[in-house]
Amino acid sequence: MAPAELADAVMDVITRAREKMSDRVAELYKPFMPEGLDAGEAMNGRFDTRGMFERMGVPLPPE
C-alpha cells in the first residue's frame, strides 16, 4: 500500500472511531440532559442556544 493510501485509510478509521464514540457518549449523557437539549448536537457544536431560550419563553435581544 502506498503511503498516501495508508494515510487515507488510517484517517478514515480514526474519523469513524471518533464519530462512533461521540454517538456513544451522547447516548450515555441523554438521561442527564435537560428536556429539549440534544447531547449530540451540543457536543458537535450544532445546538441552537437561541432556539432553546425561545422555547423556554426567555426574552432575547434581537439578532
C-alpha positions as CSV (number, residue, x, y, z in Angstrom):
1,M,0.0,0.0,0.0
2,A,1.3,3.4,-0.9
3,P,2.0,5.9,1.9
4,A,-0.8,8.2,0.8
5,E,-3.3,5.3,0.6
6,L,-2.2,4.1,4.1
7,A,-2.6,7.6,5.4
8,D,-6.1,7.9,3.9
9,A,-7.1,4.5,5.4
10,V,-5.8,5.4,8.9
11,M,-7.6,8.8,8.8
12,D,-10.8,7.1,7.7
13,V,-10.6,4.7,10.6
14,I,-9.9,7.5,13.1
15,T,-12.7,9.6,11.8
16,R,-15.2,6.7,12.0
17,A,-14.0,5.8,15.5
18,R,-14.4,9.4,16.7
19,E,-17.9,9.6,15.3
20,K,-18.9,6.3,16.9
21,M,-17.5,7.3,20.3
22,S,-19.2,10.7,20.1
23,D,-22.5,9.0,19.4
24,R,-22.0,6.6,22.3
25,V,-21.1,9.4,24.7
26,A,-24.1,11.4,23.6
27,E,-26.4,8.4,24.2
28,L,-25.0,7.9,27.7
29,Y,-25.5,11.5,28.6
30,K,-29.0,11.7,27.2
31,P,-30.8,10.9,30.5
32,F,-28.9,13.7,32.3
33,M,-29.7,16.4,29.7
34,P,-32.5,18.9,30.2
35,E,-35.6,18.4,28.2
36,G,-35.2,19.7,24.7
37,L,-31.4,19.6,24.8
38,D,-29.8,17.1,22.4
39,A,-26.5,15.9,23.7
40,G,-25.2,15.0,20.3
41,E,-26.0,18.5,18.9
42,A,-24.4,20.1,22.0
43,M,-21.2,18.1,21.7
44,N,-20.9,18.7,18.0
45,G,-21.5,22.5,18.2
46,R,-24.8,22.3,16.3
47,F,-27.0,23.1,19.3
48,D,-29.3,26.1,18.8
49,T,-29.0,28.0,22.1
50,R,-31.2,30.8,20.9
51,G,-33.9,28.3,19.9
52,M,-33.7,26.7,23.4
53,F,-34.2,30.0,25.1
54,E,-37.1,30.9,22.8
55,R,-38.8,27.6,23.5
56,M,-38.5,28.4,27.2
57,G,-40.1,31.8,26.7
58,V,-37.0,33.8,27.7
59,P,-36.9,37.2,26.1
60,L,-33.8,37.7,24.0
61,P,-32.3,40.8,22.3
62,P,-32.8,41.0,18.5
63,E,-30.2,39.2,16.4
